[in-house]
Amino acid sequence: MRAAKRITGCRPRVEGARESEILDAALDLLARVGYDRMTMDAVAAEARAGKATLYRRWTSKSALVVDAILCSKESLQVPDVDTGSLREDLIQMACSHGGLSDERSAQVMAGVVTALHHDPDFADEFRTRVVAPRIEATRAVFARARDRGEITADLDLDLLSPALAGIILHRSFVLGLPADDETVTRVVDEIILPAATRHPAG
């Protein structure tokens, strides 16, 4: 099994106005044409940069794309929140900039979803640096709610933490249904919270 890369967040070597312009151009191109059709040459042309400039900073398309997702001016990282309420935490995280109901975030996900199935290097990088921190932030929200006595003590947090994202993304990409703030709130109220506050088995 391929070992996951132990890299998280924005790479510190990516800095400065020119780098930001390249990352923004890469994200724009990703949203328009998708990861499969995107090339380093196309990013260089979009950013009006030399191809050699890109390769001096990013050794692969996968590294560039993940950096663009995490580090551009339209960064899609979702901040951790702590309102003291599980419901409000989940809604704020999902409905914020870069969250599940964010249109730009949906465009980016649409651009990368096929590559997750046939590009192992990109899948490793994306899951390690983008998906894993989001799941961990959500898990922390549930763990705090459990510590407050707000939810059932014996919940499997690893199973429940990605559930909201899974439902919303399935509705959006498989069923073609809306993924707006109202939908997120309904899923939280009608599915996630009832599951989190169920009576213990037995």
C-alpha positions, 0 to 999 in steps of 0.5 A: 500500500502506498504510504501517505505523504506526511505533509500538511497545510501550505508549504512555507517555500511558496511565498511572495506576490508572484507565487500567489498569482501562479496559485490563483491562476492554477485554481482558476484553471482547475475550476474551469477545465478539471485536474485531468485536462490541466497541464503545467504549460496551461498554468504557466500560460494562465499566470504569464509565467515561464514553465521553468518558474513553476518547476523550480517551486513545484515538482509535479502538477499534484503538488501545485494543485494542492498548494493552490487549493490550500494557499491561494487568495481564495484558499479553501481551508475551513477554519476550526470553530468553537461556538459551544454548540455542536449544531452551530459549529457544524453549520458554521464550518460547512457554510463558511468560505471554503465549506460544503455550500461554497460554490467555489469549493464545489467547482474545485471538488468537481475538478479533482474528483475523477483524479482521485480514482486514477492518479495515486500521487495526487490522491495521496497528496490531496487526502493527506493535506486537504481531506485529513485536516478537514476531517480532523477539525470536524472530529474535534468539534464532535469530541468537544460536544461529547466532552460537554455531554451534548452527544452520546458518549459511545459514538464512533467519531471516526465514522460520524465525522465525515458523514455531513460532507459525505451526504452533501457531496453525494447529493451534489455530485451524484444526485445533482441536488442543491448543496446550499446553506439551507440544505446543510442546515436540514442535514445537520438537524434531521440526520447528523444531530439525531444520529449524534444524540441517539440512545446508546445501543442496548 
